[in-house]
Amino acid sequence: MSGVLDHLVINTKFDTDAVFDIFQALGFTLSPRGYHSLGSINHVIVFPQSYLELVGLPVGGERLRQEILDSPIGIDGLVMASDDPEKTRNTLLEKGFDVQPVQRFSRLVDLEEGERMASFATVRLAPNSFAAGRVYFCHHVTPELVWRSAWMDHANGVEAIVGLTIVSESPSSTRARYAKLGDFDESFQIDIIDASTFHERFGSLAIYAGDRREHFAAITLRTASPSTLRDRASSQGLPHWMDKDGHRLVIALPQQATLLEILS
């Protein structure tokens, strides 16, 4: 089974508005708010091959999605693409994973031409299958309602999600477990390292990514000009640093226990 990134998830819980404002100020285009039938809300930041989802909970909502309540704030979802949910589920079962039944849900999408219903089918591994966070597969029944050209034009020039850094107490065994999910193509890399290596790589900003024994710690993005994002991060007072060559920028989102690594 090959692994193709569908999207990454940042859990904002009840602070979705604040996180929306941060990403918008950093120069990202975000979709209008979506309301899931499961009891959660979201905005997506879309790139040609994948997207970043800000998922949260409606303040004062009568129905609240339990898995979002139970999950930590910050990067909390690694989601791979599935063309055939039932086949994906059977393959995962054959590999020895504890897999939930295929889940189908929807959300309204607010478009200029009116509201449309986006539909999805997901194959979720049992909770705590991976200590870092939720891992699942997503099939888009209506991909045209997510990959909208107007949402893929970002003022900061970011073009793609190219990596995810995972911090683990036991990198070797963690790598072996993720490898069972399938091999990712070269456009997206999962880097699993220990805390010491993480601190060496991310320096003074590593403290903002949390200290759980295993966690999704940093999202890597690609752009032609990291300096554009550096200036925006500076204007927002976000902790950040750039290497002397200007090819690598790291921005911390302290309240979201998240690091953004931007490479040129």
C-alpha positions as CSV (number, residue, x, y, z in Angstrom):
1,M,0.0,0.0,0.0
2,S,1.5,3.3,-1.1
3,G,1.2,6.3,1.2
4,V,0.1,9.6,-0.3
5,L,-0.5,12.6,1.9
6,D,-4.1,13.9,1.9
7,H,-3.8,16.4,4.7
8,L,-2.4,17.3,8.1
9,V,-4.6,18.5,10.9
10,I,-4.0,21.1,13.6
11,N,-6.5,20.8,16.5
12,T,-7.6,24.3,17.6
13,K,-10.3,23.1,20.0
14,F,-12.3,26.3,20.9
15,D,-9.7,28.8,19.6
16,T,-10.4,28.4,15.9
17,D,-11.0,32.1,15.4
18,A,-7.6,33.0,16.8
19,V,-5.7,30.4,14.9
20,F,-7.5,31.5,11.7
21,D,-6.3,35.0,12.3
22,I,-2.7,33.9,12.8
23,F,-2.6,31.9,9.5
24,Q,-4.4,34.7,7.6
25,A,-1.9,37.2,8.9
26,L,1.0,34.9,7.8
27,G,-0.4,35.2,4.3
28,F,-2.3,32.0,3.8
29,T,-5.7,31.8,2.0
30,L,-8.2,29.9,4.1
31,S,-11.5,28.5,3.1
32,P,-14.7,29.8,4.6
33,R,-15.7,28.0,7.8
34,G,-17.1,24.5,7.4
35,Y,-19.4,22.7,9.8
36,H,-19.0,19.0,10.0
37,S,-22.0,16.7,10.6
38,L,-19.8,15.1,13.3
39,G,-19.9,18.2,15.5
40,S,-16.7,20.0,14.5
41,I,-15.8,23.1,12.5
42,N,-12.9,23.7,10.2
43,H,-11.0,25.8,7.7
44,V,-8.6,24.4,5.1
45,I,-5.4,25.8,3.6
46,V,-5.2,24.1,0.2
47,F,-2.2,23.3,-2.0
48,P,-2.2,21.4,-5.3
49,Q,-1.6,18.0,-3.8
50,S,-2.7,18.2,-0.2
51,Y,-3.9,20.6,2.4
52,L,-3.6,21.7,6.0
53,E,-6.8,21.6,8.1
54,L,-7.6,23.7,11.1
55,V,-10.2,21.7,13.0
56,G,-12.0,22.9,16.1
57,L,-15.2,22.9,18.1
58,P,-18.1,25.4,17.9
59,V,-18.3,27.6,20.9
60,G,-21.7,26.9,22.5
61,G,-22.4,24.1,20.1
62,E,-25.0,21.5,21.1
63,R,-23.0,18.7,19.6
64,L,-19.2,18.5,20.1
65,R,-17.0,16.0,18.3
66,Q,-15.6,13.8,21.0
67,E,-12.3,12.8,19.3
68,I,-11.4,16.5,19.0
69,L,-12.2,17.1,22.7
70,D,-10.0,14.2,23.6
71,S,-7.1,15.1,21.4
72,P,-4.3,17.6,22.3
73,I,-4.1,21.1,20.9
74,G,-1.7,21.3,18.0
75,I,-0.7,19.0,15.2
76,D,-2.9,16.1,15.7
77,G,-3.7,14.4,12.5
78,L,-1.7,12.6,9.7
79,V,-4.2,11.8,7.0
80,M,-3.4,9.7,3.9
81,A,-5.4,9.5,0.7
82,S,-7.6,6.5,-0.1
83,D,-9.2,5.8,-3.5
84,D,-11.2,2.8,-2.1
85,P,-12.0,3.1,1.7
86,E,-13.2,-0.5,2.1
87,K,-10.1,-1.9,0.3
88,T,-7.9,0.4,2.5
89,R,-9.6,-0.9,5.6
90,N,-9.1,-4.5,4.6
91,T,-5.4,-3.9,3.8
92,L,-4.8,-2.3,7.2
93,L,-6.5,-5.2,8.9
94,E,-4.3,-7.6,7.1
95,K,-1.3,-5.6,8.3
96,G,-2.4,-6.1,11.9
97,F,-3.8,-2.7,12.7
98,D,-6.9,-2.2,14.8
99,V,-9.2,-0.4,12.4
100,Q,-12.6,1.2,12.9
101,P,-15.5,0.8,10.4
102,V,-15.5,3.2,7.4
103,Q,-17.0,6.5,8.6
104,R,-19.0,8.7,6.2
105,F,-19.7,12.3,6.9
106,S,-20.2,15.7,5.2
107,R,-20.0,19.4,5.6
108,L,-21.5,22.4,3.8
109,V,-19.1,24.4,1.7
110,D,-19.9,28.1,1.2
111,L,-19.1,29.0,-2.4
112,E,-19.9,32.1,-4.5
113,E,-22.5,30.2,-6.4
114,G,-24.1,29.0,-3.2
115,E,-23.8,26.2,-0.7
116,R,-22.7,22.7,-1.7
117,M,-22.3,19.6,0.4
118,A,-18.8,18.1,0.5
119,S,-18.8,14.4,1.4
120,F,-16.0,12.2,2.8
121,A,-15.3,8.6,3.8
122,T,-12.6,7.9,6.3
123,V,-10.8,4.8,7.6
124,R,-9.6,5.5,11.1
125,L,-7.2,3.5,13.1
126,A,-8.3,2.8,16.7
127,P,-7.4,5.6,19.2
128,N,-3.9,5.4,20.5
129,S,-2.7,3.3,17.6
130,F,0.0,5.9,17.2
131,A,1.1,7.8,20.3
132,A,1.8,11.0,18.4
133,G,-1.8,11.5,17.4
134,R,-4.6,10.5,15.1
135,V,-3.7,8.6,11.9
136,Y,-6.3,7.8,9.3
137,F,-7.1,7.6,5.6
138,C,-9.6,9.9,3.7
139,H,-11.5,9.5,0.5
140,H,-13.0,12.6,-1.1
141,V,-16.3,11.9,-2.7
142,T,-16.4,15.5,-3.9
143,P,-12.8,16.6,-4.3
144,E,-13.8,19.6,-6.4
145,L,-15.3,21.2,-3.3
146,V,-11.9,21.1,-1.5
147,W,-9.4,21.8,-4.2
148,R,-10.7,25.2,-5.4
149,S,-8.3,27.3,-7.4
150,A,-9.2,30.4,-5.4
151,W,-8.1,28.7,-2.2
152,M,-4.7,27.7,-3.6
153,D,-3.3,31.2,-4.2
154,H,-1.4,32.2,-1.1
155,A,0.1,35.7,-0.6
156,N,3.1,34.3,1.1
157,G,4.1,32.1,-1.8
158,V,3.8,28.8,0.0
159,E,3.3,26.0,-2.6
160,A,3.2,22.7,-0.7
161,I,3.4,20.6,2.4
162,V,6.6,18.6,2.1
163,G,7.2,17.0,5.5
164,L,6.2,16.2,9.1
165,T,8.6,15.9,12.0
166,I,7.7,13.5,14.7
167,V,9.5,13.4,18.0
168,S,9.7,10.0,19.7
169,E,11.5,8.4,22.6
170,S,12.2,5.3,20.4
171,P,12.7,6.5,16.8
172,S,13.6,3.1,15.4
173,S,10.5,1.3,16.6
174,T,8.3,4.2,15.7
175,R,9.7,4.3,12.2
176,A,9.0,0.7,11.8
177,R,5.4,1.1,12.8
178,Y,4.8,4.0,10.4
179,A,6.5,2.1,7.6
180,K,3.7,-0.5,7.9
181,L,1.3,2.2,6.7
182,G,3.0,2.3,3.3
183,D,5.8,4.2,1.6
184,F,5.3,7.9,1.0
185,D,6.3,9.3,-2.3
186,E,9.2,11.7,-2.5
187,S,7.0,14.8,-2.4
188,F,6.3,14.2,1.4
189,Q,8.7,12.9,4.0
190,I,8.1,11.8,7.6
191,D,11.1,12.5,9.8
192,I,11.1,10.6,13.1
193,I,13.7,11.8,15.6
194,D,14.5,11.9,19.3
195,A,14.1,14.9,21.5
196,S,17.8,15.7,21.5
197,T,18.0,15.8,17.7
198,F,14.8,17.8,17.5
199,H,16.3,20.5,19.9
200,E,19.5,20.5,17.8
201,R,17.6,21.0,14.6
202,F,15.0,23.6,15.8
203,G,17.1,25.4,18.5
204,S,15.4,27.8,20.8
205,L,12.0,27.3,19.3
206,A,11.9,23.6,20.1
207,I,10.4,24.3,23.5
208,Y,7.2,25.5,21.9
209,A,6.4,22.2,20.3
210,G,5.4,20.4,23.6
211,D,7.1,17.7,25.5
212,R,4.9,14.6,25.2
213,R,6.9,11.4,24.8
214,E,5.8,11.1,21.2
215,H,4.2,13.9,19.2
216,F,3.8,15.6,15.9
217,A,6.1,18.5,16.3
218,A,6.7,20.5,13.0
219,I,5.1,20.9,9.6
220,T,7.5,21.6,6.7
221,L,6.3,23.8,3.9
222,R,8.0,24.8,0.6
223,T,8.1,28.4,-0.8
224,A,10.3,30.3,-3.2
225,S,10.9,33.1,-0.6
226,P,10.9,32.3,3.1
227,S,11.7,36.0,3.8
228,T,8.1,36.9,3.0
229,L,6.9,34.7,5.8
230,R,9.7,35.9,8.1
231,D,8.4,39.5,7.7
232,R,4.9,38.5,8.4
233,A,5.9,36.5,11.5
234,S,7.8,39.4,12.8
235,S,4.9,41.8,12.4
236,Q,2.7,39.4,14.4
237,G,5.3,39.0,17.1
238,L,5.6,35.2,16.6
239,P,8.9,33.6,17.7
240,H,11.0,32.7,14.7
241,W,14.4,32.5,13.2
242,M,16.0,32.1,9.8
243,D,19.3,30.6,8.8
244,K,22.0,32.9,7.6
245,D,21.5,31.8,4.0
246,G,17.8,32.6,4.0
247,H,16.8,29.2,2.9
248,R,15.2,27.9,6.1
249,L,12.8,29.6,8.4
250,V,11.1,28.3,11.5
251,I,8.1,29.9,13.1
252,A,6.6,28.9,16.4
253,L,2.9,29.1,17.2
254,P,3.2,28.8,21.0
255,Q,-0.5,28.5,21.9
256,Q,-0.9,25.7,19.3
257,A,2.3,23.8,20.3
258,T,3.2,23.9,16.7
259,L,6.3,24.7,14.6
260,L,6.2,25.6,11.0
261,E,9.4,24.9,9.0
262,I,9.6,26.8,5.7
263,L,12.2,25.7,3.1
264,S,13.1,27.3,-0.2
